[in-house]
């Protein structure tokens, strides 16, 4: 009976989503590539991308916006940002489940989701900085949206610093879950800040109706591609971590016997 209980406690070796993880990742890569080509050869330039044809004071400098390249970056910037928010939502959910149940599986789910969110947050910051440079003429400005998203990235980095700093497993998992939930709280702030602060210079495309049909289709293809990439990366990484945990559990069981 004791051996049976130990076997039941072993981390699972794989689940049905793992069977489609590779194909989801591949499909995401293909769709993202198609979206890249659509952005440059199908979707037209943004309507009204110039700043009234005159220089404008942004970030303490007089700049004029650039028309073409900044719009192309948008097709990837928005999807990676949304996927980063989705990953953080899952991380926050699993963190709450862990705090309620103390089930280590939920801690693993949250940790992997935070890893995926960090990848997409970094991609968002890179594409955002490129957009800022080509659209506003500066590499950085303390716009409310940019600032809140920077804070979000620092919270995620703090999550992994904390996990590496604390050795005791349960305490590490509890503290990490709290930081994950704090990161989740920052997500709606990042989403709504441009609507809460009218002076923000960050564009609100959906509210302003700035997308034509070809632009919307391009964004849609990139969005589906990024979602599939995020899902595939999460499942592949989760399977890797759980298999490593399973191997360690089997080693511990053999040592005890």
C-alpha positions in Angstrom: 0.0 0.0 0.0 2.8 2.4 0.8 4.4 1.8 -2.6 1.1 2.3 -4.3 0.6 5.6 -2.5 4.1 6.8 -3.5 3.4 5.8 -7.2 0.2 7.8 -7.1 2.1 10.8 -5.8 4.6 10.8 -8.7 4.2 13.8 -11.1 2.4 12.8 -14.3 4.6 11.9 -17.2 2.4 13.7 -19.8 -1.1 14.8 -20.7 -3.1 14.9 -23.8 -2.3 18.6 -24.6 1.3 17.6 -24.9 0.5 15.5 -28.0 -0.4 18.7 -29.9 2.1 21.1 -28.3 4.7 20.6 -31.0 2.2 21.0 -33.8 0.7 24.1 -32.1 4.2 25.6 -31.9 4.9 24.8 -35.5 1.5 26.2 -36.6 2.2 29.3 -34.5 5.6 29.8 -36.2 4.1 29.4 -39.7 1.2 31.8 -39.0 3.6 34.4 -37.4 5.8 34.2 -40.5 2.7 34.6 -42.7 1.7 37.6 -40.6 5.1 39.1 -41.0 4.8 38.9 -44.8 1.2 40.3 -44.7 2.4 43.2 -42.6 4.9 44.3 -45.3 3.2 43.2 -48.5 -0.6 43.2 -47.8 -1.5 45.7 -45.1 -1.3 49.3 -46.0 0.3 52.1 -43.9 -1.5 53.4 -40.9 -4.0 56.2 -41.5 -2.9 59.5 -39.9 0.4 58.2 -38.5 2.1 61.6 -38.9 1.8 64.2 -36.1 -0.2 66.8 -38.0 2.8 67.1 -40.4 4.7 69.2 -37.7 7.3 68.3 -35.0 6.0 67.6 -31.5 7.6 67.7 -28.1 7.8 64.1 -26.9 10.2 62.9 -24.2 11.8 66.3 -24.0 12.7 66.4 -27.7 11.1 67.9 -30.8 10.3 64.9 -33.0 8.1 64.0 -36.0 6.6 60.6 -36.4 7.8 58.1 -39.0 5.0 56.6 -41.1 5.8 53.1 -42.4 8.0 51.0 -40.2 6.4 51.9 -36.9 3.1 50.6 -38.2 4.6 47.3 -39.2 6.0 46.8 -35.7 2.5 47.2 -34.3 1.3 43.9 -35.9 3.7 42.0 -33.6 3.7 44.4 -30.6 0.1 44.1 -29.8 -0.2 40.3 -30.1 2.9 39.6 -27.9 1.6 42.0 -25.3 -1.8 40.3 -25.2 -0.2 36.8 -24.9 2.0 38.1 -22.1 -1.2 39.3 -20.3 -2.9 35.9 -20.9 0.2 34.0 -19.5 0.1 36.2 -16.4 -3.6 35.5 -16.0 -2.9 31.8 -16.0 0.0 32.3 -13.6 -2.2 34.3 -11.2 -4.9 31.6 -11.4 -2.6 28.8 -10.6 -0.9 30.8 -7.8 -4.3 31.3 -6.2 -5.0 27.5 -6.6 -1.7 26.8 -5.0 -2.4 29.0 -2.0 -5.7 27.3 -1.6 -4.5 23.7 -1.9 -0.7 23.7 -1.4 -0.6 21.4 -4.3 2.9 21.7 -5.9 1.5 21.0 -9.3 -0.1 24.4 -9.3 3.1 26.0 -8.3 4.8 24.3 -11.3 2.0 25.5 -13.6 2.4 29.1 -12.2 6.2 29.0 -12.6 6.1 27.9 -16.2 3.4 30.4 -17.0 5.6 33.1 -15.5 8.5 31.9 -17.7 6.3 32.2 -20.8 5.0 35.6 -19.7 8.6 36.8 -19.3 9.5 35.8 -22.8 6.6 37.7 -24.3 7.0 40.7 -22.0 10.6 41.0 -23.2 9.3 40.8 -26.8 6.7 43.4 -26.0 9.3 45.8 -24.6 11.7 45.3 -27.5 9.0 45.9 -30.1 7.6 48.7 -28.1 11.0 50.4 -27.9 11.4 50.0 -31.6 7.9 51.5 -32.2 8.7 54.4 -29.9 12.0 55.1 -31.7 10.5 55.1 -35.2 7.2 56.7 -34.3 8.2 59.3 -31.7 11.9 59.6 -32.5 13.1 58.6 -28.9 14.0 55.3 -27.4 12.1 55.9 -24.2 9.6 58.2 -22.7 7.8 58.0 -19.3 4.4 57.5 -20.9 1.9 56.0 -18.4 1.5 52.8 -20.5 5.2 52.3 -20.9 5.9 53.0 -17.3 3.3 50.6 -15.9 4.4 47.9 -18.3 8.0 48.4 -17.2 6.9 48.0 -13.6 5.1 44.8 -14.7 8.4 43.4 -16.2 10.3 44.3 -13.0 7.7 42.4 -10.9 8.2 39.3 -13.1 12.0 39.5 -12.8 11.6 39.9 -9.0 9.5 36.7 -9.1 12.4 34.7 -10.5 15.0 36.4 -8.3 12.9 35.4 -5.3 12.6 31.8 -6.5 16.3 31.5 -6.8 16.9 33.2 -3.4 14.7 31.0 -1.2 15.8 27.4 -0.7 12.9 26.1 1.4 10.4 24.8 -1.2 7.1 25.6 0.5 8.0 29.1 1.6 9.5 29.7 -1.9 6.2 28.6 -3.5 4.1 30.7 -1.2 6.1 33.9 -1.7 6.3 33.3 -5.4 2.5 32.9 -5.6 2.0 36.2 -3.9 4.3 38.0 -6.3 2.5 36.3 -9.3 -0.8 37.6 -8.0 0.7 41.1 -7.6 1.8 40.9 -11.3 -1.7 39.9 -12.3 -3.1 43.0 -10.5 -0.9 45.2 -12.6 -2.3 43.7 -15.8 -5.7 45.6 -15.9 -3.8 48.8 -14.9 -1.5 48.4 -18.0 -4.6 47.7 -20.2 -6.7 50.6 -18.9 -4.1 53.3 -18.2 -4.4 55.0 -21.6 -8.1 55.3 -21.0 -7.8 56.5 -17.4 -5.2 59.1 -18.2 -6.3 61.0 -21.3 -2.9 62.8 -21.5 -1.2 59.6 -22.4 0.4 59.7 -25.9 0.2 56.0 -26.3 -2.3 55.2 -29.1 -5.6 53.4 -28.4 -6.2 51.8 -31.7 -9.4 49.9 -31.1 -11.1 52.9 -29.5 -10.0 55.3 -32.2 -11.0 52.8 -35.0 -7.6 53.2 -36.6 -7.6 49.7 -38.4 -8.9 48.9 -41.8 -9.9 45.5 -42.9 -6.5 44.4 -44.2 -4.9 45.7 -41.0 -7.4 43.8 -38.9 -6.8 40.6 -40.8 -3.0 40.9 -40.5 -3.3 41.5 -36.7 -5.6 38.5 -36.5 -3.2 36.2 -38.2 -0.3 37.4 -36.0 -2.5 37.1 -32.9 -3.5 33.5 -33.6 0.1 32.7 -34.4 1.4 34.2 -31.1 -1.4 32.4 -29.1 -0.4 29.1 -30.6 3.3 29.8 -29.9 2.5 30.7 -26.3 0.4 27.6 -25.8 2.9 25.3 -27.5 5.9 26.8 -25.5 3.9 26.4 -22.3 3.0 22.8 -22.8 6.5 21.8 -24.0 8.1 23.5 -21.0 5.6 22.2 -18.6 6.1 18.6 -19.8 9.9 19.0 -19.5 9.6 20.3 -15.9 7.1 17.6 -14.8 9.2 14.8 -16.3 12.3 16.2 -14.5 10.2 16.2 -11.3 9.0 12.7 -12.0 12.6 11.4 -12.5 13.7 13.1 -9.2 10.7 11.5 -7.4 11.6 8.1 -8.7 15.2 8.5 -7.6 14.1 9.6 -4.1 11.8 6.5 -4.0 14.6 4.2 -5.0 16.9 5.7 -2.4 14.3 5.2 0.3 13.8 1.6 -0.6 
